[in-house]
Amino acid sequence: MRALFTGVLMACWAAMAAAAPVDPAQRDAALAVYASWNKAIAAGKLNDALAFRTAGLRTRIAPDIKTAAQRKNVTEMLKSMVPGTIEVLHVSQAKDGKLTLYTVVGMVVPPGPRRQGMPPPGTKLQAELSLDFLREGGVWKFDNQTWGMDPSKVKPCTASFAGMDAFEERDNLSMGGQIRRVSFAADHTLVVIRMFDEENCVFLPSRARLGELGFNADTLEPYAIIELGAWPHRSDKQAVWAETLKVVEAD
């Protein structure tokens, strides 16, 4: 059966072009918009801050800021979300032009009464945060933001490749996730993906073998989404051998 895996692999892998890198100037322009938003929010100037958001976002938030009390509550909530530090890990751009910055931010819970679901004031926090930007009127506008978990709380995968016998050949497990890192070795490729609060180690043939199979290994880029069918590792629940794999292009 193991002699058949190459055929199965080829049947489900499609070659794709690697994504073009994003112009650093566009990244910096988007970051400047985010900084301006945060500065206005920190100063309590909600109207000024909303000028940096997309028209769609302003429409969505309008029902929540009709009264003075609502505006005060929203402003205070947004103040608590202003980061003290930001590190950009990756930038991607979708076919529709949307620019996404994947970041890790650091912040300190502001003083005052403890908010429900929040740690005590003064607590230092870090979190993953993705920031979406759209072009409106020829300039970048801040659209959605998606908060993630503290990256230090993610359970890492630590598996090493010990040959095909380490995997259980049976019906494929269907899974998928966002690539976080990739490494190439003489006898295998390792793709580490994020699934919720843990990493999974996905093992593939070597880069050279992938090329022979007609697969462009350059498409295995951090933050790309992959879908796969896999054989599970016999002893490590966070490791698999990919029998089928698809790199999902950004919309």
C-alpha positions in Angstrom: 0.0 0.0 0.0 2.8 2.5 0.8 4.0 2.3 -2.8 0.7 3.8 -3.8 0.9 7.0 -1.8 2.7 9.0 -4.5 -0.2 8.4 -6.9 -2.7 9.5 -4.3 -0.6 12.6 -3.6 -0.5 13.6 -7.2 -4.2 13.2 -7.7 -5.0 15.9 -5.1 -2.1 18.3 -5.2 -2.4 21.2 -7.6 0.5 23.5 -8.5 0.1 27.1 -7.6 2.2 30.2 -7.9 3.7 31.6 -4.7 2.1 34.9 -3.5 3.9 38.1 -4.5 5.4 39.9 -1.6 3.6 43.0 -0.3 5.3 46.3 -0.9 6.7 47.5 2.5 5.5 51.0 1.8 1.9 49.7 1.8 2.5 47.9 5.1 3.9 51.1 6.6 1.0 53.1 5.3 -1.5 50.7 6.9 0.4 50.8 10.2 0.3 54.6 10.2 -3.5 54.5 9.8 -3.8 52.0 12.7 -1.5 54.3 14.8 -3.7 57.3 14.0 -6.8 55.3 15.0 -5.2 54.4 18.4 -4.0 57.9 19.1 -7.5 59.3 18.5 -9.1 56.6 20.7 -6.6 57.1 23.5 -7.5 60.8 23.4 -11.2 60.0 23.7 -11.9 61.4 20.3 -14.3 58.8 18.8 -15.4 60.9 15.9 -11.9 61.6 14.8 -11.0 58.0 15.2 -13.9 56.7 13.1 -12.5 58.8 10.2 -9.8 56.2 9.9 -12.2 53.2 9.6 -14.0 51.9 6.5 -17.5 53.1 5.6 -18.7 49.5 6.2 -17.3 49.4 9.7 -18.8 52.8 10.5 -22.2 51.6 9.3 -21.9 48.4 11.5 -21.0 50.4 14.6 -23.6 53.1 14.2 -26.4 51.4 16.1 -24.0 51.0 19.1 -23.1 54.7 19.4 -26.4 56.5 19.1 -26.6 57.9 22.6 -24.0 59.8 24.7 -23.9 56.9 27.2 -23.3 54.4 24.4 -20.5 56.5 22.9 -18.8 56.8 26.3 -19.0 53.0 26.9 -17.7 52.2 23.4 -14.9 54.7 23.7 -13.8 53.3 27.1 -13.9 49.8 25.7 -11.8 50.8 22.7 -9.3 52.5 24.9 -8.8 49.3 26.8 -7.8 47.7 23.4 -5.1 50.2 22.4 -1.8 48.2 22.5 1.4 49.5 24.0 3.6 47.5 21.5 3.0 45.9 18.2 5.1 43.5 16.2 4.2 42.7 12.6 4.8 39.1 11.9 3.5 38.8 8.3 1.6 40.8 5.7 -0.7 39.4 3.0 -2.9 40.9 0.3 -6.0 39.2 -1.1 -7.2 39.2 -4.6 -9.8 41.9 -3.8 -7.0 44.2 -2.5 -7.6 43.7 1.2 -4.4 44.0 3.2 -4.0 41.9 6.4 -1.3 42.5 9.0 -0.7 39.6 11.3 0.7 40.9 14.5 1.4 40.3 18.2 0.5 43.1 20.5 1.4 43.9 24.1 -0.7 45.9 26.5 -1.4 46.7 30.1 -4.9 46.5 31.5 -5.8 50.1 32.2 -6.5 51.4 35.7 -10.0 51.7 37.0 -12.8 49.2 37.9 -12.1 45.7 36.7 -14.1 44.9 33.6 -16.0 41.6 33.3 -13.9 38.9 31.7 -10.7 41.0 32.0 -7.7 40.4 34.4 -7.0 42.9 37.1 -5.8 46.5 36.2 -2.1 46.6 35.7 -1.8 43.1 34.3 0.5 42.8 31.3 -0.9 40.9 28.3 0.1 39.9 24.8 -2.2 38.6 22.1 -2.2 37.7 18.4 -4.1 40.4 16.4 -4.8 40.5 12.7 -5.7 43.8 11.2 -7.6 44.2 7.9 -7.3 47.3 5.7 -9.2 48.3 2.5 -8.6 51.1 0.0 -11.2 53.8 0.0 -10.8 57.0 -1.9 -7.2 56.1 -2.7 -6.1 55.7 0.9 -6.0 52.8 3.3 -8.8 52.5 5.8 -8.9 50.3 8.9 -11.6 47.6 8.6 -11.8 44.6 10.8 -9.6 43.4 13.6 -9.5 39.8 14.9 -8.1 39.0 18.3 -6.3 35.7 19.0 -4.8 34.1 22.0 -1.6 34.7 23.9 1.0 33.0 21.6 2.9 31.8 24.6 -0.1 29.7 25.5 -0.1 27.7 22.2 0.8 24.1 22.6 3.8 23.5 20.3 4.4 20.4 18.2 7.7 18.7 18.8 7.7 15.7 16.6 10.7 14.7 14.5 10.6 12.6 11.4 11.4 9.0 12.0 10.3 7.4 8.7 7.0 6.3 7.2 6.6 3.4 9.7 5.8 6.0 12.4 2.5 6.7 10.7 -0.7 4.6 10.7 -1.8 3.9 7.2 -5.6 4.1 7.1 -8.4 6.2 5.9 -7.2 9.8 5.7 -7.9 12.3 8.5 -9.4 15.5 7.2 -7.8 18.6 8.7 -6.5 22.0 7.9 -5.0 25.1 9.4 -2.8 28.1 8.9 0.9 27.5 8.2 3.2 29.0 10.8 6.6 27.7 9.7 8.1 25.4 7.1 11.5 23.6 7.1 13.0 21.4 4.4 15.3 18.4 5.1 17.0 15.9 2.9 14.3 13.2 3.4 11.2 15.2 4.3 9.4 18.6 4.5 7.9 19.8 7.8 5.0 22.2 7.7 3.8 23.4 11.1 0.1 24.5 11.2 -2.0 26.1 13.8 -5.3 24.5 14.8 -7.1 26.4 17.6 -4.7 26.4 20.6 -2.1 24.0 19.4 0.3 23.4 16.6 0.4 20.3 14.4 3.4 18.9 12.6 2.6 17.9 9.0 5.2 15.9 7.2 5.6 15.7 3.4 8.2 14.4 1.0 11.4 16.3 0.5 11.5 19.5 -1.5 13.2 17.7 -4.3 10.6 15.0 -4.4 7.8 17.5 -4.2 9.3 19.1 -7.3 9.4 15.8 -9.1 5.7 15.4 -8.3 4.9 18.8 -9.9 4.2 20.6 -6.6 5.6 24.1 -6.1 7.0 24.1 -2.6 7.3 27.9 -2.6 3.5 27.9 -2.1 4.0 26.5 1.4 4.3 30.0 2.9 3.7 31.1 6.5 0.1 32.2 7.1 -1.3 30.4 4.0 -4.2 28.1 4.7 -3.9 24.4 3.8 -6.4 21.6 3.7 -5.2 18.0 3.8 -6.0 14.4 4.2 -3.4 12.7 6.4 -2.2 9.5 8.1 -2.0 9.9 11.9 1.3 9.4 13.8 1.2 6.2 15.9 2.1 7.8 19.1 2.0 11.6 18.7 -1.4 13.1 18.3 0.0 16.4 17.0 1.9 14.8 14.0 0.6 13.5 10.7 1.8 12.5 7.2 0.0 14.3 4.4 -1.4 12.1 1.7 -3.4 14.9 0.0 -2.9 18.6 0.4 -4.3 21.8 -1.0 -3.0 25.3 -0.5 -6.0 27.6 -0.3 -5.5 30.9 -2.2 -6.6 34.1 -0.5 -10.0 35.5 -1.7 
